[in-house]
Amino acid sequence: MVAALTGDGAVLAAILAVEAGWAAALEQAGLAPAGSAAVVASAAEPGRYKAADIAVRAQGGGNPVIPLLADLRRHVAALDTANIGAVKAVHTSLTSQDVLDTALMLLARNSVAALLADVKGTTAALAALAGQHADTLCVGRSLTQHSLPYTFGLRAAQWFHGLAAAGRQLAAVEFPVQFGGAAGTLAAGTVLTAGSAATPFSLADALAAQLGLAPAAAPWHTSRLPITSIGNAAAAVLDAFGKIAADVLFLSRPEVAEVAEPRAAGRGVSSAMPQKQNPVLSVLVRSTALQAPNLAAQLHLAAATFNDERPDGAWHTEWPALQQLLALALGAAGNIRELAEGLQVHPDAMRRNLDLAGPLLLAEGVSAAVAPLLPELDGRSGKQQLQDVVDQTLQAQPSEQPSAYRKLLRDAVPAGLLTDLRLEELLDPASYLGQSREISRRILAAYPDFASPDLPASATDANGAHRG
């Protein structure tokens, strides 16, 4: 599916679709012979062309449109058995950049629709995890160390948050048609439409409608925001994928064992160690996330060095960078969706790891509740006294720290100020979760369109069929 949407064959098919759409727009405007659009559409059947051959011949003109047009005109002439002059509808008043930029928009639109389908499938699975584990205690970590009590539901909600926000950005991307002619002045289009009711702008709008792309107010051949916007959105999605994968890679380590990837026959195996169950889905997703920034940067580098009315190289670097970025995103999307939908969660291991720090994990909450109760002692505030308790506890062996902290804390705080019952309440991890549940609720409520398992209406593959 990825190659079908982003490969060289997909580029070839998109170029042909643009040429066929343009022929239809010209015929509708009375600027091409009646019946010519049908001939061009038949000649533009992708199966008639070989991408590898076009790629070799593209070296002569610097882009694939030029050799493809020669073949297309030959096929049109051969199929025009009624001699209506259908070849006149091929590429008239266009330039290579018009066709290739519009083709890239068509390719990107199809790729983004498929990508969004998997993003929404993933966010729906993450929303379900957030609800199922709203009260599943685990430990929060900062700078590699245990920090505070946490819930796995909130962790899943935060994964959802990052991906839903990126998905919303992706869904907002527009795919405008490109038109401009040889230098962006529409000079040839002006000559073509002279004496007719059509204008170069109405023809461009008709082409956009034919292809299902957004109309453009003016040619954008030197302003590459349509390209960089797609790159930014795809990279943001891969950033969110990468965060999830990085967390799962850590949490699935045997010594942590809080989650595990879904198993599949033959996946995660080692060539030497039969017992290995490598988290391959997360490894593959993380590898794509690490590649994406450079590809997005390449698109921006091209945009920033897009000299003249058509540049000498910058434009050419966009095509493979955009193709690869979309291919990486689509491949990773399928993996992250499978990961999220089949993630195995181990609450017992989460509780075990939470208990490793013992009551020290509650030191912040204890200080907030107890420090104001303590009078100054030898010039030290209540907060300083409780910090002394923590410092002394940390001098003990890790296995002895939980009991040491309880004893030192009990000795430092008179029973009259803090009962044993209140102390135990303060040292219960479930008592110091702050607004975890409300944070999760607010996150999910902010993105209702991503919390549902239903696919978007636009989530179709290259053939117009729903993916799932």
N, C-alpha and C positions, 0 to 999 in steps of 0.2 A: 504493500500500500504506500509506503514512504517513497519508493522509487517512482511509482505511478503518479504521485503528486508533485514530486520535486526534481526528478531526474531529467536528463537531456531529452528524453522522449516527451516529457511533460512540457518542456520549453518549446519543442518543435510543434506539439499539438496546439499550444497556446498561440504561437505565431500564426499558424494556419487558421485558427479560430478568429483571430483579429482580421486577417485578410478576407475571410468569408463574411464576417460581420460588416466590414467596410463596403464590400460589394453589395450587400443587401441594403445598406444605408444609401449608397449611390443610386441603386435602382428605385428605391422608394421615393427619392427626390427627383426622379426623372433624369438623372445624370449618367445613367448607364443603360444599355439596351435591355428591354423587357426580357426576362428569362435568364439574364446573365448571372444573377445571384445563385440560382439553382445549379448552374454549371460550375461556378467557382466553388460552391459548397461541396459538390461531388469531387471536384479536383483536389479539394483541401482535406480529403480523408487522410488522416495521419499514416495509415497503413501503406500508402503509396511511397513513403519517403523513408530514408535510412538516416538516423541521427548521426551515426559515425561518419558516413560519407559527407553529410552537410558540414560536420565539424572540420573535416580535412579541407574542404573547399572554402570554408570561411576564412582561412588564413589569407586568402587573396584580397579580401575587402575589409577584414577586421571585425566582421560580425556575421552571424549565421543567416540574417535576413536576405542578404544579397544572393548567395547560391540557392537558397530555398525559393526565392522569387523566380529565378530562371527555370527551376523545375516546375513550379506552379503554373507559370505561363505556358509551358510546354504541354502540361496535362490539360489545362483549360482549352488550349487550341485543339487538342486531340478529341476532347469531349464535346466541343461545340459543333456538333454534326449539322445543326441548322444554320450554321454560318451567321449567327446574330452579332458577332463581334464581342463575345463575352470577355475576351482578354482586355478590353478597354476598362473593365471594372476592377482589374487587378492593380492595387497599389497606387491608383491615380491620385496625385497631389500629396501623397504621403512621403515620408522619409523613413529610413531604417530605424531611427531612434523612436519615432512615433510607434512603430509596430512592436519593437522589442520592449520598450517601456510599458506599453499597454499589455503586452503578453506577460510580462513579469507581474503586473497587477492582477491579471487573471490567474496566474499560477499561485500567487500569494493568497488571493481570496479563497481559492479552493483548499489550500493548505491550512489556512487559518480556521476555516469552517471545521475541518477534521480535527485540528488541534483543540479547538474549543470544546468539541464533543468529549474528548478525553479529559480535558481540564475539568469540565463539569461533572463527569463521572467520578473523578478523583475527589473533588471537593464534596460531592454528596457522600462518598465513603468516609471522608474525614469528619464531616458533620455528624454522621452516625456514630463514629468513634467518640467524638466529643460528648454526645449525649449518653452513650452507654457507660462512659468512664468518668462522668462528672464528679463522682466521689471516690474514685480510685486513687488512693494516696501513692505518691512517689516522691522522690527528692529532686528539688531544683538544683541546678549546678551553674556556677559562674566561675570563669577563669579556671576550669577543670575541677573545681572543688565544690563540695556540698555547700549549699547556701541556705535555703529555707524549705519547709514542706511545700509540696506542689501537688497538682493532680494531673493524671495522664489525660483527663478530659480537657484541661486547659492547654496542655501541650498540643493535643490534636486540634483544638480550636485555633491555636496560633499558627499551626501549619496551614489550616484552612484559610486563616486571615491573609497570610502572605500570598497564597495561590489565588484566592478569590479576587484580591486587589489587582494582581497581575492579569488575571483573566478578564476583569472588567476593562482594563487598559487595552488588552488585545481585542476585545469585542468592539471597542470604540474606534479602531483603526479604519480609515477609509481607503478605498482603492480606486483612485480617479483614472479616467481615460487620459491618454496623452495624445496631443495633436499639435502640430506646429509647422510642419513642412521642413524644407531643407535647412532653414536657419531660424525657425521660430517666428516668422513674420506672417505665415499663412498666405504667402504671395501666390503660390500655385493654386491653393484652394480658392482664392479670390478670383483668379482667372476662370477656374472651373465653374464656379457658381454664378458668374456674370450673366445677367439676363434671366436668371431663374429665381424662384421664390426662396431657394435655399441659400444659406450662408455657410462659411466654414465652421461657424459655431454650432449651427443647427445640425450639420453633418456629424460633428463630434458628439453632440448630445444623442443623436440617433445611434451612433456606434456604441456609446455607453449603455443605452437601453438594450441594444442587441446582445451585448455581452454580460449584462447585469453588473456593470461597474458604475461608480459614481461619476456624474458629469463634472467637468472642470471649468472654472470661469475663464481660464486662459491657459496657454501652454506652460508646462512646468519643467521643461527640458533642462533648464540650468539650476532649478531649485529642487534639491533632492529630498525634501522633507517627506514625501510619500514613501520613499525607500527607507530612510532612517527611522521613520515612525514604526514601520513594520519590524525593523531590526530591533528597535528599543523594546517593543512589546514582546517579541519572541524571547529576547534576552532576559527580560523581567520574569517571564514564565519559567525559564530555565534556572534563574536565580532561586525562585521559590521551590522548584524541584530539588535543586541542590541542597537547600536547607533541610528538607525532609530527609533526603538520602543521607546526609552527613549525620543527622541525629539517629537514624535507624542503624547506620553502620556502627556507631558507638553503642547504642542500646542493645544490639544483638551480639556484642562480644560475649564469649562464654562466661567471663568473670562478672559481667553485668546481667545479661540474659533477661532483660525486661521485655523485649519483643523478639519476634522471629519472622523472617520473610515466609510467604506462602511457598510450599514445596511443589515441585513439578519434576517429573521423571527426567533424569539426566541433567538437571540444572544444579549448579553450585558444587559440582563434583571436582575432585582433584585428580590429576594424572598419576599421582604417587601415593596419596593418603586416602584410603577408602572411607574413613570416618568423617571427612570434611564436608561441611554444608556451608559453602561460601555464600554470602549475601550478594549474589550476582546482580539482581535487579538494582539494588542501591549502588553497586559499583558502576554499573553501566550508566545510570542516571547521573551520578556524580561526575563521571568522565565527560559527559556532554555539557554539564553545567560549567565545567572548568574550561571548555573550549569556546563557549558562547561569547564571552566578553571580547576576545580578539576579533571575532567575526563581526560583531556589532561595531567595534572600533574601526574595522576596515571600511564599513559603510560610511561612517562619519569622516574618515580620512578622505575617501573619494569625494564626498559632498563638499568638503572644505577646500579641495584642490580642483574643483570642476571648472577649469578655465575655458574661456571663450564660449561660443554658442554650442559647441560640442567638443568635449575635452580629448586630449591625446593620451588616453590610458586610464584615467580615473573612472570613466563610465564603464570601461571593460572589466575593471576589478569588482564592480558591484555584482555582476551576474553570478559568478561562482560563490561569492561570500553569502549572498542572500539565499541561494539554493541550499548551500551547506547548512546555514543557520536554521532554515525551515526544516530541513531533513533531520537535523539533530533534535530539534524540538518535537517533531512528530514521533521519532523513535523513542525518545525519553518519555513522552506522554503515555504511550502504551505501557511502558514498564512501570511508571509511577502509579498508573491507575490500577494495574494488577497488584502492585505492592499494597496500595491503600485498601483495596477491596478484600485482600486476603491476609492482612497483617494479623499475626498472632500476638496477643497481649497477655503478659504473665504478671498479674497483680501480686502474687506471692513473692516473686523476685523483687518487684518494686518495693514492697514493704520491707523485705530483708535489707535492701540497700538503703532505704530510708532509716532503718534502725541502726545502721553502722555508726552514724554520728551520735546516736543516742540523744539525750536531752539537750546537748550542746547546740543542736540545730535550732532550738527555741530560744537561744540566748538573746536575740534581738527583742522578741516579744516579752521575755522575762524582764529585760532592762526597762522596756517602755512601761510595764505595769508596776514594777517593784521599786525602781530607782526613786520615784517621787516619795515613796513611803519612808525611805531611809534618811535619818539625820546625818549631818556631816560627822565624819570620824577622822580625827587627826588631820583636818583640813581637806579631806577628800570627800567629794560629792557622792551621792548614792550611785550615780552612773559609774564613777571611778571605782567604787568598792566592788560593784558587780563585774567590772572589767578585770579587776584583780582576781576574782573567782575564776573567770574564764582563763586568764593567763596561768594560774596555778594548775587548773585542770589539764591544760595542754602540755604540762611538763610530765604528766603521767603517761604510761604506756597506752596506746590506742584502745586496747581491750579493757583497760581499767578506767578510761575517761568517763563513761556514762555514770558509773557509781560514784566516782570522785566528784563529778560536778554536782550531783544531788546532795552529797554530804557537805561539800564546801558551801553550797548555796544555802542549805538548811542552817549551817553554822553562822553564816553571815547575816541571815535575816531572822530576827526573833519571831517565834511562833505567834506572838501577840500581833505582829504586823502581817503575818502571812501564814494562814492555817495549812496543815498538811493537805487538806482537800483542795484548797485553792492552788497550792503548789503543783499538785498533780494535774489540775486543769490547765495550768500554764505550760506544763511539759507534755501535753497531749498534742501531737502534730495536727490533728484534725481541728484543733481550736485556733490555729494560726494560719488560715488559708486566705485571709483577707477577703477580697471581692472576686475570688476565682470563679465562682458560679456565675456571677453577674457579668464578669468580663466575657466569659464564653457566650452567655446569652446575647450580649450586645454585639459581639462579633458576628454570630450567626444571623441575628436580626438585620444587620447592616447589609448582608448579601443574600437575600432570600432567593434570588435567581441562581445562585451557586450552591445553595444548601439542598436543593431538590435534586433527586436522581433523574428527573426528566431531561432528555436531550433538547437543546435549542432547535427551533424549527429550521435554522440555516445549517445545521450540522450534517452536511452531506459530503459524500466522497466525490471523486472526480467524475463519476458517472451519474451523479444526482441521487444516489441511493443512500438511505440512512445507514450510518455506522453505529455499532453498539458493542 
